[in-house]
């Protein structure tokens, strides 16, 4: 097996490069190396994340500007908080936000 970092030859059962110490065929925990998403996929995921959070926030202010008061005006704000909590849960559980789940398939 050859090191992708320095090109040195290593044994087939080696986990780390004997020359430079880089992980071979995966990370230090033994997981397989993953190909990173492209620029446009990451941009799409970030755009989806922002839109998902922006829509209920904007709806809240539109309802306030229209004169809606009370609990009806708080529904979009509650949606904003719920989406934020969901983002945090998914990010800590799977390492993915809503945008990554929707835009990056692999």
ChimeraX attribute file (.defattr): number of C-alpha atoms within 10 A of each C-alpha:
attribute: neighborCount
match mode: 1-to-1
recipient: residues
	/A:1	15
	/A:2	14
	/A:3	19
	/A:4	13
	/A:5	13
	/A:6	12
	/A:7	12
	/A:8	13
	/A:9	13
	/A:10	16
	/A:11	11
	/A:12	9
	/A:13	8
	/A:14	12
	/A:15	19
	/A:16	18
	/A:17	21
	/A:18	14
	/A:19	13
	/A:20	12
	/A:21	12
	/A:22	17
	/A:23	19
	/A:24	22
	/A:25	18
	/A:26	14
	/A:27	14
	/A:28	12
	/A:29	8
	/A:30	11
	/A:31	9
	/A:32	11
	/A:33	11
	/A:34	10
	/A:35	7
	/A:36	8
	/A:37	13
	/A:38	10
	/A:39	9
	/A:40	11
	/A:41	16
	/A:42	16
	/A:43	15
	/A:44	17
	/A:45	21
	/A:46	17
	/A:47	14
	/A:48	19
	/A:49	19
	/A:50	13
	/A:51	13
	/A:52	17
	/A:53	17
	/A:54	13
	/A:55	13
	/A:56	20
	/A:57	17
	/A:58	14
	/A:59	17
	/A:60	22
	/A:61	16
	/A:62	14
	/A:63	16
	/A:64	15
	/A:65	11
	/A:66	10
	/A:67	10
	/A:68	14
	/A:69	11
	/A:70	9
	/A:71	10
	/A:72	12
	/A:73	19
	/A:74	18
	/A:75	15
	/A:76	20
	/A:77	18
	/A:78	15
	/A:79	17
	/A:80	21
	/A:81	15
	/A:82	13
	/A:83	17
	/A:84	15
	/A:85	12
	/A:86	14
	/A:87	19
	/A:88	16
	/A:89	14
	/A:90	14
	/A:91	14
	/A:92	11
	/A:93	10
	/A:94	10
	/A:95	12
	/A:96	17
	/A:97	21
	/A:98	19
	/A:99	21
	/A:100	21
	/A:101	15
	/A:102	13
	/A:103	17
	/A:104	15
	/A:105	8
	/A:106	7
